[in-house]
């Protein structure tokens, strides 16, 4: 299921292979976000062409529309969206607790208001696994309780208790034998809470472990210290998944600590808001200075966008609010991160990850 191929000699970085029902995923890996069964503006072919091996969708959103039963009747999510490589599905608990669902937590699960019918519904660990089993994703994430940044110690303690309880119930409700199941560590930024949560989850024997509750407003140094302390809590033979992190510098820092899997809407969201990544930092494609710039977004990039179009053309498309602008910039940003992952894996295999990361950061800042 998960094999460590090589470990860096000077950092915690490592190269691995995660075998799923649909393909083998080389790690470290970055997953584009396909919340509703689509990476916004892009086709599966475009994702494959840039080297994408796995994506992540949201079980709760797909449950709301079009419904997991319909998707199951269509042959599962892979068939429904035309994607034949690995799919992770997030439970959606984070979205319920953060959005306009007027949620209430209790021992059963999450009671929420569905704006589509105006009625209250209950989202339980058992329903969460039923949905993900029907979707047929390769990896299902358990339902967890992610407390907001700044929560009190008592609030975080209650969150950990719910997270552990729901994780066991998710494991008991597992209904798809081809599906791997990952638990999620919570505990805010309290080291003892995280340790207690990890110890109880590890005893349950999950296929992998997500590190949740970070990148939600806490200072960067707090996030880094929390990741550093959490990594040893996860068995070394299990994949480590840092949820919701996707900026280049944070990716490199987290890889050096031993993280294997990442996901974030950061590259595609930024692309739709005219921000592109380059080897020398981000650029705003709406800046007037680019209106007659014949260069590609990044002169060293081999993505479709950079091989065919200029900064001037992207500037023109954004100025005229053309949809192609979002597509082309999204292709570039995702390719940029996939290339960063490819180069990171190679650097780890060559035992030169520190030099690679240092040079990248020097050029990027």
PASE-498291 format. One record per residue (C-alpha): residue in three letters; y, z, x negated. Coordinates in steps of 0.05 Angstrom, whole numbers, plus 5000, padded with zeros to 4 digits. Last residue first. Layout:
<titis>
ALAYZX ...
</titis>
This chain:
<titis>
UNK570749464763 UNK565348934767 UNK565048724694 UNK564249434668 UNK559549614725 UNK555049014710 UNK555049174635 UNK553049894647 UNK547649694696 UNK544549194647 UNK544949664588 UNK541750224627 UNK536349764655 UNK534049524587 UNK526649704590 UNK524548974599 UNK521149114666 UNK527249514687 UNK531848944669 UNK527548454708 UNK527648894770 UNK535148984764 UNK536248234756 UNK532348094820 UNK535948654857 UNK542848404836 UNK540647694856 UNK538847964925 UNK545648304927 UNK549447664911 UNK545147254958 UNK547147725014 UNK554447654998 UNK554146904991 UNK550346765055 UNK555047225092 UNK561146855064 UNK558346195088 UNK556446445157 UNK563046815169 UNK567146205149 UNK562845755191 UNK565446115252 UNK572345795243 UNK578146275252 UNK583145755226 UNK585446205169 UNK578146395156 UNK576145675149 UNK582045485105 UNK580846075058 UNK573545875053 UNK575645165036 UNK580545404983 UNK575245854953 UNK571145234943 UNK564644994974 UNK557944684956 UNK554345074901 UNK558145724917 UNK556045704990 UNK548845524977 UNK548046104927 UNK547845964852 UNK553246464831 UNK556346444762 UNK562946144785 UNK563746654840 UNK567346474905 UNK567245744883 UNK573245474844 UNK578144964873 UNK583645474888 UNK588945154932 UNK589245674988 UNK586546224943 UNK593446524928 UNK594446595003 UNK589447165005 UNK584747085065 UNK578547065022 UNK579647774999 UNK575947874933 UNK570948404912 UNK569248574840 UNK568548184776 UNK561447934786 UNK563547734855 UNK562948024925 UNK566647704984 UNK571148025036 UNK573347575094 UNK571948075150 UNK565447725169 UNK563347795096 UNK564848535096 UNK560248645155 UNK554848215123 UNK555048585056 UNK555749295085 UNK550549245141 UNK546049665097 UNK538849735074 UNK535650005011 UNK528650104982 UNK525950364916 UNK530250954895 UNK528651254827 UNK535251564803 UNK537150934765 UNK536050534829 UNK541050994863 UNK546550864812 UNK545250124815 UNK545450104891 UNK551750534894 UNK555250044847 UNK553149434888 UNK555049724957 UNK549149765004 UNK547250465026 UNK544850585098 UNK538150905085 UNK535451075017 UNK528050915018 UNK523151224969 UNK516250904966 UNK510451394955 UNK506551484890 UNK511951934861 UNK511152444918 UNK518052574948 UNK521653224931 UNK523252964861 UNK527852434893 UNK531652944936 UNK535653274880 UNK538452624852 UNK539852364922 UNK543752994938 UNK547652964873 UNK549552234886 UNK551752374958 UNK555952964935 UNK559152534881 UNK560752004932 UNK564352494978 UNK561152585047 UNK563152105103 UNK556551835130 UNK553551555067 UNK547952065072 UNK543952365129 UNK537452025111 UNK532751965051 UNK526951565077 UNK519851725059 UNK513451315054 UNK506451255081 UNK506751945113 UNK502052505093 UNK503853085139 UNK504553565080 UNK510253125054 UNK514153245118 UNK513754005112 UNK515754015039 UNK521353515050 UNK524653915105 UNK524454565065 UNK527254215004 UNK532753895045 UNK534654565075 UNK534554885007 UNK539154344978 UNK544354395034 UNK547753715036 UNK545453555106 UNK538153755115 UNK534553115132 UNK528752745101 UNK526152155141 UNK518751995153 UNK515751295143 UNK510050995184 UNK506050385163 UNK503749925219 UNK497049575221 UNK493950145260 UNK499050085316 UNK499250675364 UNK502051265324 UNK503451805376 UNK500952375331 UNK505252125274 UNK511252085319 UNK509852795344 UNK509453045273 UNK516152715257 UNK519352985320 UNK517653705299 UNK520253595228 UNK526753265252 UNK527853795306 UNK527054365257 UNK531554005206 UNK536953905259 UNK536754645279 UNK537754835206 UNK543454335200 UNK546954645260 UNK545955345231 UNK548755125164 UNK554854825197 UNK555854085205 UNK561153765159 UNK557953075158 UNK554552925224 UNK547453165237 UNK541852645233 UNK536152835280 UNK529952415267 UNK525551915304 UNK520451645256 UNK521350985220 UNK516250435233 UNK514149955177 UNK510849285188 UNK514049165256 UNK509549015315 UNK514849065368 UNK509849405413 UNK508249935361 UNK515650035351 UNK516850155425 UNK510850615433 UNK512950995371 UNK519951135398 UNK517051295466 UNK512751845434 UNK518552105393 UNK522652165456 UNK528651785484 UNK530252065553 UNK534651685603 UNK541051835641 UNK543551305688 UNK549750855687 UNK545350225690 UNK547549835628 UNK551650415600 UNK545250805588 UNK547151545583 UNK542851935535 UNK537752505532 UNK534852555462 UNK528052875451 UNK523553365486 UNK526153995454 UNK533353835473 UNK539153415448 UNK544453135493 UNK547452445486 UNK553752145516 UNK551351455496 UNK557851215465 UNK555451175393 UNK553651645336 UNK547652035363 UNK544551435398 UNK545751005336 UNK542351505289 UNK536451565336 UNK535250815332 UNK528150875308 UNK529350405250 UNK524549815248 UNK522349525181 UNK520248795181 UNK516348455126 UNK515747695123 UNK514047185177 UNK520847145212 UNK521646695273 UNK525347195317 UNK520147265372 UNK514247125326 UNK515947695279 UNK518148145336 UNK511548125372 UNK507447565403 UNK512047375460 UNK508847895505 UNK510648425453 UNK517948205456 UNK517848265532 UNK514748955527 UNK519749175474 UNK525749035518 UNK530948485516 UNK535148895509 UNK535249655512 UNK528649705474 UNK531349215422 UNK537349675412 UNK532750285405 UNK527949945357 UNK533349725308 UNK531649175259 UNK530649185183 UNK529348595137 UNK524348455082 UNK522847945028 UNK529747605023 UNK529747094966 UNK536046704980 UNK532146135012 UNK528346635055 UNK534746885087 UNK537246175099 UNK530546005132 UNK530846615176 UNK537646375203 UNK544346715192 UNK550446875236 UNK548747625243 UNK542047805214 UNK538047735278 UNK533048165316 UNK538148625348 UNK539649035286 UNK537948515234 UNK540448885173 UNK539348565106 UNK534148935064 UNK535249074990 UNK529149154946 UNK527449554884 UNK521949374894 UNK517648754904 UNK515348674976 UNK508248424990 UNK507348045055 UNK505748075129 UNK501448695140 UNK505249065085 UNK504249155011 UNK509949504974 UNK510049304901 UNK513749704849 UNK519049684794 UNK522050344771 UNK528650674755 UNK528351414738 UNK532251294674 UNK530651224599 UNK523750904595 UNK524150504659 UNK517850544700 UNK513249954711 UNK508549684765 UNK508450264814 UNK503850074871 UNK504950194945 UNK500050005000 
</titis>
